[in-house]
């Protein structure tokens, strides 16, 4: 006779004490059945199976043409430009964001006002507007001079010669990225417990040493996840440089789509897969960086995917053995 879920099952055992004929009882609690969880799992699996089936069997996606375009030199050249623009913009944006965050936290009212105004302006203006404005910057200023305000210029240069498509893309993305990175860095610094600042000051450590060795390493635990989100957004934001005549990954696919109208969908799928690959690589790097900076902050480091797989297989084998023994 089967027992209801959650029932206590009494098993007879033989005592090894002074009274061998007196049975002992051991209690084993049966786990509650959760039909809702199984129903939800079944529904999700059915939906996923339908999606994958439609993705594979629908001739509209033209997977043969996707395979043709995926590693074409035109696409790979665009991918190289995307990586180049992302790398330059990420470095410049991070440096600029750190400087803006420090200026925002400074005691100087001028630095605080300038930093706040910069962040406010570039977070308010759409990125595409910034890029198009910089692309037409030479129409406003033919030459750019450096010197004393309202006085003589030390040197000047022709802006149109220096403002190449690559320069315009990198400068525009860097200016936009610095504004958002500044808030990420500032939030990470403010997340450090005030007691850490007080303890460092009590030891008589210089301000620069306090920031480099005590405050900033602790702030990185908060900065890294948010900054990686910014970096992923930057990778996708590079698709806008197509509008300043720079043929990145998206621009190359868009150009090929104009030449081969029947391959628009496969080309869009090529771009989608490449962006998925790039963001996945960044996410993996993020995991290991977060794991590195988690040392000393948690009792045990988060397991790697390989460790999770090994633990899951071990638990599964143990469960099978228990079920077989019963």
Buried (B, 14 or more C-beta within 10 A) or exposed (E): EEEEEEEEEEEEEEEEEEEEEEEEEEEEEEEEEEEEEEEEEEEEEEEEEEEEEEEEEEEEBBBEBBEEBBEBEBBBBBBEBBBBBBEBBBEBBBEBBBBBBBBBBEEEEEBBEBBBEBBEEBEEBEBBEBBBEBBEBBEEEEEBEEEEEEEEEEEEEEBEEEBEBBBBBBBBBBBBBBBBBBBBBBBBBEEBEEEBBEEBEEEEBEEEEBBEEBBBEBBBBBBBEBBBBBBBBBBBBBBBBBEBEBBBBBBBBBBBBEEEEEBBBBBBBBBEEBBEEBBEEBEEEBEEBBBEBEEEEEEEEEEEEEEEEEEEEEEEEEEEEEEEEE
